């Protein structure tokens, strides 16, 4: 049977490939081609199996480069990199290319200093240019990344390639 999903996010089409953020089951479902009928996803990012439903389930409940906790909004791409607002881990994951296989690891993380931590605002009392609290959406275009940081009531902008985990935003709006 085909995977079920519950989501308040939206889909992302890249060519014929279809990505869908599934907040409630903590995963991104990937179809290699746009389904024309009920069909199982070709790959699952963030969970070990299509029946796993726990936050960070693929990594024993802890954040990692292959896990997700309540991804919000639509995934984003500029055709080269792929980004997901991983709201439950208070971070944005960045893949250097479009992930097409289950368990594909992210290459960079924003909002946290590493892949293995997930505290809101990195555990600090006040937000900073390199922290996030419940990011709700992400977009990327022309080398720029914008993140709706809903828990801190602001938008963060990065104006170039992300070369290190936890890089601070160049601009803070709100």
C-alpha positions in Angstrom: 0.0 0.0 0.0 1.1 3.6 -0.5 2.4 5.7 2.4 0.0 7.9 4.1 1.0 11.3 5.3 -0.3 14.2 7.3 1.1 17.5 6.4 0.5 21.2 6.7 3.5 21.8 4.4 3.5 21.8 0.6 4.9 19.9 -2.2 8.0 20.6 -4.3 8.4 19.6 -7.9 11.8 19.5 -9.5 11.5 18.4 -13.1 9.5 15.2 -12.8 10.7 14.5 -9.2 8.2 15.2 -6.4 9.2 16.0 -2.8 6.7 16.3 0.1 7.4 17.4 3.7 5.5 15.2 6.2 5.6 17.1 9.5 3.6 14.5 11.5 5.7 11.5 10.5 9.0 13.5 10.6 10.1 12.8 7.0 10.4 13.9 3.4 8.8 11.6 0.9 10.4 11.5 -2.6 8.9 10.2 -5.8 11.2 9.8 -8.8 8.4 10.8 -11.1 5.1 12.6 -10.5 2.6 10.0 -9.5 -0.4 9.6 -11.7 -2.1 7.2 -9.3 -1.6 6.0 -5.7 2.1 5.0 -5.4 4.7 4.4 -2.8 7.5 6.9 -2.5 10.8 6.0 -4.1 12.8 7.3 -1.1 12.2 8.5 2.5 14.4 11.1 4.1 14.4 11.4 7.9 13.1 8.0 8.8 14.4 4.4 8.5 11.2 2.9 7.1 7.8 4.0 5.9 6.2 2.9 9.2 8.6 4.9 11.4 6.8 7.8 13.0 9.0 9.1 15.9 11.0 12.4 15.8 14.6 11.6 14.7 13.6 8.0 14.5 16.3 7.0 12.1 19.0 8.1 14.6 17.6 6.7 17.9 15.7 9.9 18.8 18.7 12.2 18.6 19.3 14.8 15.9 21.7 13.8 13.1 22.5 14.6 9.5 20.0 11.9 8.4 17.1 12.6 10.9 14.1 15.0 10.9 11.7 16.2 13.6 8.6 17.9 12.3 9.8 19.4 9.0 7.6 22.4 8.2 6.7 24.1 4.9 7.9 23.0 1.5 11.4 21.8 0.9 13.4 24.4 -1.2 15.9 24.1 -4.0 17.7 26.4 -6.4 18.5 23.4 -8.6 21.7 22.6 -6.9 21.2 22.5 -3.2 18.1 21.2 -1.2 16.9 22.7 2.0 14.4 21.6 4.7 13.1 23.6 7.7 13.5 21.0 10.4 11.4 22.8 13.0 11.4 20.2 15.8 15.3 20.4 15.9 15.3 24.2 15.4 17.5 24.0 12.3 17.6 24.0 8.6 19.3 21.1 6.8 21.2 21.7 3.6 22.0 19.0 1.0 24.6 19.9 -1.6 22.5 18.2 -4.3 18.9 16.9 -4.6 18.6 13.8 -2.4 17.2 10.9 -4.3 17.8 7.9 -2.0 16.6 7.0 1.5 18.9 8.0 4.3 20.8 10.6 2.2 22.8 12.8 4.7 22.7 16.6 4.8 26.0 18.3 4.3 25.3 21.5 6.3 23.1 22.8 9.1 21.9 26.3 10.0 20.6 27.2 13.5 22.8 24.7 15.3 26.5 24.3 15.8 26.4 20.7 14.6 24.0 18.0 13.4 23.8 16.3 16.8 22.1 19.1 18.8 18.6 20.5 18.6 17.8 23.0 21.3 15.8 26.1 20.5 18.2 29.1 20.1 21.1 26.6 20.9 19.9 26.7 24.6 20.4 30.4 25.0 17.8 32.7 26.6 17.9 35.1 23.6 18.2 34.5 19.9 21.3 35.4 17.9 22.2 35.6 14.3 23.2 31.9 14.3 20.2 30.5 16.1 16.7 29.4 15.2 13.5 28.5 17.1 10.9 26.5 15.1 11.8 27.5 11.6 8.6 27.3 9.6 9.8 27.9 6.0 12.9 28.2 3.9 13.6 29.3 0.4 16.7 29.7 -1.8 17.4 31.7 -5.0 20.4 33.3 -6.6 22.7 32.1 -3.8 20.6 33.7 -1.1 18.8 31.7 1.6 15.8 33.0 3.6 14.4 31.3 6.7 11.1 32.2 8.4 12.2 31.8 12.1 8.6 31.6 13.5 9.6 31.0 17.1 11.7 34.2 17.2 9.2 36.2 15.0 11.8 37.1 12.4 13.3 36.2 9.0 17.0 35.4 8.6 18.9 36.0 5.3 22.2 34.5 4.2 23.7 36.2 1.2 26.1 33.5 -0.1 27.2 29.9 0.1 27.1 28.3 3.5 30.7 27.1 4.2 30.3 26.1 7.8 27.7 24.5 10.1 25.8 27.1 12.2 26.9 30.1 10.1 25.3 33.4 11.3 22.8 35.1 9.1 23.9 38.2 7.2 20.6 40.0 7.7 17.9 39.8 10.4 14.5 41.2 9.7 11.9 41.5 12.5 
